[in-house]
Amino acid sequence: MDFTGSGGRIVTDPREAAEIAHMESRLRPTPRFTWSSSPSSDMKEDSPPVPGQAWFKPGVTRDQANNALLPHRALDGVFLIRECSRGQGGYVISLTTQGKVVHAQIVRITHEGKSAFSLDGGKTKFPNLEQLVEFHKMNIGSLPNLLREKQVQVCPTASLVNLS
């Protein structure tokens, strides 16, 4: 559908659809983020970065993330953010794309003396994970597709028992 004119119309030509999508991505407003100077805004290593966010799943393993997201693999952009098992203070975004689950490292960097997060090695920086998520709901950035919030249920990894 093309909603760039006074009404909507169905676009059947793939080239025209690609041009419209490209034009819309350029016209989509980029959110503005601010870096607070208050000491309480700095991320503490021992406190959860986004308490209360349904997409933040502390303590979830890669396997648990895969199991939780696989039922949603037909819908691109369903995601969760979990703690990285490799390093203290790091995070991983696990998301669905093209029928599979992929994982991307969220690196913690320092920007203007404050903690920041990035998916692209520091090219794009966010003061917290919430703003990283909000940005990637509107802009693909370094991800394969836009993020889409959907309730994802994580179950503990069950032991598989061979019943034969």
Beta strands, then each sheet from edge to edge (+ up, - down):
strand 1: 79-83
strand 2: 91-97
strand 3: 100-111
strand 4: 114-118
sheet 1: 1+ 2- 3+ 4-
end
